[in-house]
Amino acid sequence: MDGMSYPVYSEFSRTRDVAVALVAVNGSFTDKNGNKVVAPAGLNSVYVEFSGKNNELVIAEDSGVNNAKFYYPADDGICIVGSRGNYSGRVRIGWKCLVSIGTWVTCTTACSIYTAEATSVVIGDDCMFAASVQIRTEDSHAIFDVESGERINPSRDIAIGQHVWLAEDSLILSGSTIGAGSVIGTRSLVKGFIPNNCVAAGSPARVIKKDAAWERPNIAFAAPWVRSNGREQELVRTPRCWQKTDESQAAVVLGKGCYTSLMSHDRASKCFDMSRFSL
């Protein structure tokens, strides 16, 4: 009616006119399009949807992943989920994209990760995500300069270092890097570089405290009932992550589990720039 043509989407797939159903992940398999799942049997409500070909989902034997849906709308995507975590939520692995979730990455409630256009999300070991965290390498829709036609919101990689705490409703956008040991405040929007061992908050997020460290135990459920000094009260559980802030830190520290799984995965190590990361 308005002179424009609109695509028709199927009931099951948001990306193509061919209906593609979610498949429950219950052990390893390979389909006729070369899509591959390496996973244990007996997972709790874990599903995958392959719309393209040559995609791969690797889930560690003791990953703890549950109530999760992995979507591959295109070709050549890779997703690796590490051990001893409890990731739940949605993960979309776009065309030639990589999502790597390290060891002992936990979520309070379902989170969302979205990638497209040959970008990557790499999440280091021992990260803690509060409720409704969202991580996006892309903005879902392209924006162009009306004169030059150039794209002004290109998709970009995201890297989150080891032992990072993303508080409730955090939104991490394309091109962001968060150094190891940092904390992102509630309802903050990160778009850019946050160095290691910082507290950052706001929209957009800004560093409000440097040389900071945090620990996992919830202060409401265990002694000491008032925590005033982490060192004097012997509360340090992650001494490796008690570091001074280094704003010139070149490589993002991921931790052994995440770094090893990336380097040992043949396609991931060859297709993506691993020089950005360290143990």
C-alpha positions as CSV (number, residue, x, y, z in Angstrom):
1,M,0.0,0.0,0.0
2,D,2.9,2.4,0.7
3,G,4.9,1.3,-2.4
4,M,7.4,-0.7,-0.3
5,S,8.0,-4.5,-0.3
6,Y,8.4,-6.3,3.0
7,P,9.9,-9.7,3.7
8,V,7.7,-12.5,4.9
9,Y,9.0,-14.4,8.0
10,S,8.1,-17.9,8.9
11,E,6.5,-18.8,12.3
12,F,9.7,-20.5,13.4
13,S,12.6,-18.5,11.8
14,R,13.1,-14.8,12.0
15,T,15.7,-14.8,9.3
16,R,14.4,-16.9,6.4
17,D,11.2,-17.9,4.7
18,V,11.9,-21.6,5.5
19,A,10.4,-22.9,8.7
20,V,13.2,-24.1,11.0
21,A,12.3,-25.7,14.3
22,L,14.2,-25.7,17.6
23,V,15.8,-29.1,18.3
24,A,16.5,-30.3,21.9
25,V,20.2,-30.9,22.6
26,N,20.6,-34.4,24.1
27,G,24.0,-35.5,23.2
28,S,26.2,-35.0,20.1
29,F,25.1,-35.0,16.5
30,T,25.8,-33.7,13.0
31,D,23.1,-32.8,10.5
32,K,23.0,-33.0,6.7
33,N,24.2,-29.4,6.4
34,G,27.4,-30.0,8.3
35,N,26.0,-28.4,11.5
36,K,27.6,-30.0,14.5
37,V,26.8,-30.3,18.2
38,V,29.2,-31.7,20.7
39,A,27.4,-31.9,24.0
40,P,26.5,-34.3,26.8
41,A,23.2,-36.1,27.1
42,G,20.6,-35.1,29.8
43,L,20.8,-31.3,29.5
44,N,17.9,-29.4,31.0
45,S,15.8,-27.5,28.4
46,V,18.7,-26.7,26.0
47,Y,17.7,-26.2,22.3
48,V,19.5,-25.3,19.1
49,E,18.2,-23.9,15.8
50,F,20.3,-24.3,12.7
51,S,19.2,-22.2,9.6
52,G,22.5,-22.3,7.8
53,K,25.4,-24.7,7.4
54,N,28.8,-25.5,8.9
55,N,27.9,-24.2,12.3
56,E,29.2,-25.6,15.6
57,L,27.9,-25.8,19.2
58,V,30.3,-27.2,21.8
59,I,29.0,-27.6,25.4
60,A,31.4,-28.9,28.1
61,E,30.4,-32.1,29.9
62,D,29.8,-30.3,33.2
63,S,28.7,-26.9,31.8
64,G,25.6,-26.6,33.9
65,V,23.9,-24.8,31.0
66,N,20.1,-24.9,31.3
67,N,17.0,-23.3,29.9
68,A,19.0,-22.0,26.9
69,K,18.4,-21.5,23.2
70,F,21.2,-21.2,20.6
71,Y,20.2,-19.7,17.3
72,Y,22.4,-20.0,14.1
73,P,20.6,-17.9,11.4
74,A,23.5,-18.1,8.9
75,D,26.7,-20.1,8.2
76,D,30.0,-20.9,9.9
77,G,29.2,-19.8,13.4
78,I,30.9,-21.2,16.5
79,C,29.7,-21.3,20.1
80,I,31.7,-22.8,23.0
81,V,30.3,-23.1,26.5
82,G,32.7,-23.9,29.3
83,S,32.4,-26.0,32.4
84,R,31.0,-25.5,35.9
85,G,28.7,-22.6,35.1
86,N,25.0,-22.2,34.8
87,Y,24.4,-20.1,31.7
88,S,20.7,-19.7,30.7
89,G,19.0,-17.5,28.1
90,R,19.4,-16.8,24.4
91,V,22.5,-16.9,22.3
92,R,22.4,-15.9,18.6
93,I,25.5,-16.8,16.7
94,G,25.5,-15.0,13.4
95,W,27.4,-15.3,10.1
96,K,31.0,-16.4,10.8
97,C,30.6,-15.3,14.4
98,L,32.1,-16.7,17.6
99,V,30.7,-16.8,21.1
100,S,32.9,-18.2,23.8
101,I,31.6,-18.5,27.4
102,G,34.4,-19.4,29.8
103,T,34.6,-21.7,32.8
104,W,32.4,-21.0,35.9
105,V,30.3,-18.2,34.2
106,T,27.1,-17.8,36.1
107,C,23.8,-16.0,35.6
108,T,21.2,-15.1,38.2
109,T,18.4,-15.3,35.5
110,A,18.3,-15.6,31.7
111,C,20.7,-13.4,29.8
112,S,21.0,-12.6,26.1
113,I,24.0,-12.6,23.7
114,Y,23.6,-11.5,20.1
115,T,26.2,-11.5,17.3
116,A,26.3,-10.9,13.5
117,E,28.6,-10.0,10.7
118,A,31.7,-12.0,11.6
119,T,32.1,-10.6,15.1
120,S,32.9,-12.3,18.4
121,V,31.9,-12.3,22.0
122,V,34.5,-13.8,24.3
123,I,33.7,-14.1,28.0
124,G,36.5,-15.0,30.4
125,D,36.4,-17.5,33.3
126,D,34.6,-16.8,36.6
127,C,32.3,-14.0,35.4
128,M,29.1,-13.3,37.3
129,F,26.0,-12.0,35.4
130,A,23.1,-10.7,37.4
131,A,19.5,-10.7,36.0
132,S,18.7,-9.6,32.5
133,V,22.2,-8.8,31.2
134,Q,22.4,-8.3,27.4
135,I,25.5,-8.4,25.3
136,R,25.3,-7.3,21.6
137,T,28.0,-7.0,18.9
138,E,25.4,-5.6,16.6
139,D,22.4,-3.2,16.6
140,S,20.0,-5.5,14.7
141,H,19.5,-3.0,11.9
142,A,22.0,-1.1,9.7
143,I,22.2,2.7,9.8
144,F,23.7,4.6,6.9
145,D,24.9,8.1,6.2
146,V,22.3,9.6,3.7
147,E,24.9,11.4,1.6
148,S,27.8,8.9,1.4
149,G,25.8,5.7,2.0
150,E,28.5,4.6,4.4
151,R,27.5,2.4,7.3
152,I,27.7,4.3,10.6
153,N,26.9,1.5,13.1
154,P,29.2,-1.4,12.1
155,S,29.1,-4.6,14.2
156,R,32.2,-5.0,16.4
157,D,33.7,-7.6,18.7
158,I,33.2,-7.7,22.5
159,A,35.7,-9.0,25.0
160,I,35.0,-9.5,28.7
161,G,37.9,-10.5,30.9
162,Q,38.1,-13.0,33.7
163,H,36.2,-12.4,37.0
164,V,33.9,-9.6,35.8
165,W,30.6,-8.8,37.5
166,L,27.9,-7.4,35.3
167,A,25.1,-6.1,37.6
168,E,21.4,-6.3,36.8
169,D,20.2,-5.0,33.5
170,S,23.7,-4.2,32.2
171,L,23.9,-3.7,28.5
172,I,27.2,-4.3,26.7
173,L,27.3,-2.9,23.2
174,S,29.5,-3.5,20.1
175,G,33.2,-2.7,20.3
176,S,33.3,-2.9,24.1
177,T,36.2,-4.4,26.2
178,I,35.9,-4.9,29.9
179,G,39.2,-5.8,31.7
180,A,39.5,-8.6,34.2
181,G,38.3,-8.0,37.8
182,S,36.0,-5.1,37.0
183,V,32.4,-4.4,38.0
184,I,29.7,-2.8,35.8
185,G,26.9,-1.2,37.8
186,T,23.1,-1.8,37.6
187,R,21.4,-0.6,34.4
188,S,24.7,0.6,32.9
189,L,25.4,0.8,29.2
190,V,28.9,0.0,28.2
191,K,30.2,1.2,24.8
192,G,33.9,1.3,24.7
193,F,36.9,0.4,26.9
194,I,36.7,-0.3,30.6
195,P,40.1,-1.3,32.1
196,N,40.8,-4.0,34.6
197,N,39.9,-3.7,38.3
198,C,37.5,-0.8,38.0
199,V,33.9,0.0,39.0
200,A,32.1,1.6,36.1
201,A,28.5,2.8,36.0
202,G,26.1,5.0,34.1
203,S,24.8,5.4,30.6
204,P,27.2,5.5,29.0
205,A,29.3,3.8,31.7
206,R,32.2,5.8,33.1
207,V,34.9,4.6,35.5
208,I,34.0,5.8,39.0
209,K,36.6,3.8,41.0
210,K,40.0,2.3,40.1
211,D,42.1,-0.3,41.9
212,A,39.0,-2.2,43.0
213,A,38.4,-5.9,43.5
214,W,35.3,-7.9,44.3
215,E,34.5,-11.4,45.6
216,R,31.5,-13.8,44.9
217,P,30.1,-14.7,48.3
218,N,26.8,-12.9,48.9
219,I,27.2,-10.6,52.0
220,A,23.6,-11.5,53.2
221,F,24.1,-15.2,53.6
222,A,27.4,-15.9,55.3
223,A,29.7,-14.5,58.0
224,P,31.3,-12.1,58.6
225,W,28.0,-10.3,58.7
226,V,29.8,-7.0,58.2
227,R,32.6,-6.9,55.8
228,S,34.9,-4.0,56.2
229,N,38.4,-5.0,55.0
230,G,38.9,-7.9,52.6
231,R,42.5,-8.5,53.5
232,E,42.2,-8.1,57.3
233,Q,39.1,-10.4,57.4
234,E,40.8,-12.9,55.0
235,L,38.1,-12.6,52.4
236,V,40.4,-12.7,49.4
237,R,39.3,-15.7,47.2
238,T,40.7,-14.6,43.9
239,P,44.2,-13.1,44.6
240,R,45.0,-13.2,40.9
241,C,42.3,-10.7,40.3
242,W,43.4,-8.2,43.0
243,Q,45.4,-6.0,40.7
244,K,46.1,-2.3,40.3
245,T,44.2,-0.8,37.3
246,D,46.4,-0.7,34.2
247,E,44.7,1.4,31.5
248,S,47.4,0.5,29.0
249,Q,46.8,-3.2,29.4
250,A,47.0,-4.5,25.8
251,A,45.6,-8.1,26.2
252,V,42.4,-9.1,27.9
253,V,43.1,-11.7,30.7
254,L,40.6,-14.5,30.1
255,G,41.7,-17.2,32.6
256,K,43.0,-20.7,31.8
257,G,39.7,-22.4,31.0
258,C,38.4,-19.9,28.4
259,Y,41.9,-19.2,26.9
260,T,42.7,-22.9,26.5
261,S,39.3,-23.8,25.0
262,L,39.7,-21.1,22.4
263,M,43.3,-22.0,21.5
264,S,42.5,-25.7,21.2
265,H,39.5,-25.2,19.0
266,D,41.0,-25.4,15.5
267,R,38.5,-23.1,13.7
268,A,38.3,-20.5,16.4
269,S,42.0,-20.2,16.8
270,K,42.5,-19.8,13.1
271,C,39.6,-17.5,12.2
272,F,39.8,-15.0,15.1
273,D,42.6,-12.8,16.4
274,M,43.8,-14.5,19.6
275,S,46.6,-12.0,20.2
276,R,44.0,-9.8,22.0
277,F,43.8,-12.3,24.8
278,S,46.1,-13.8,27.5
279,L,45.9,-16.3,30.3
